[in-house]
Amino acid sequence: MAVKQSDYEFFLADYCSREGAIALLRQYRPYLEKLPSLRRPEQSLITIPFPLVRVRPPKGLEGPASGNPEAIPLPCELAVLMCDPEWQVKLGAEILIFIHRPNEEFSELLMRWRNCQRYLDKEYEWLMPSQQQHMFSAEADEICPLFILFEQTPKHILKGIEGANLPFVIQPLWVEHSASESVEVPQN
């Protein structure tokens, strides 16, 4: 059985919340340990779905390329930024989450990571969610990828991710969900 779009959407939506992102990081301990506070994990990270970065042109460049910084969408599903829970400032590591998309081949998945590396190799700042726009959001000390694969992900993709020495988590699709799930809306 192949990964369906509804599976992809389910996990994407789940990881967008801080609680979902923390649950994901618990599955890959080296990244969980990057949280500034394990006692207050919800206050120690910011999640940005389909993140944008503002890339500054290189210094000393003349001509049209030396204009304003350009906002670029990163080809990952989620950026998880670490922040100090007390001072509310962005810190150290940034984790980029790549969820294996339906019908995505290994080369496409790997190129999404490589393109992120290329974009973040310049001076950049994150376009932050409205609640965190006050934070200083310049480039990281460390950019860490995490690949989300499924039990149904083709074996050659798993083999390629392992061969490239990239961190990954395998998610089971046993979770029951559907596109027709309803959400109760509170009545005023």
Secondary structure, DSSP 8 states (H G I E B T S, - for coil): ----HHHHHHHHHHHHSHHHHHHHHHTSHHHHTTSS-SSSGGGSEEEEES-EEEE---TT--SGGGSS-EEEE-SSSEEEEEE-TTT--EEEEEEEEEE--TT--HHHHHHHHHHHHHHTTS-EEE---GGGTTS--B--SEEEEEEEEETTS-HHHHHHHHHTT--EEEE-S-S---TT--------
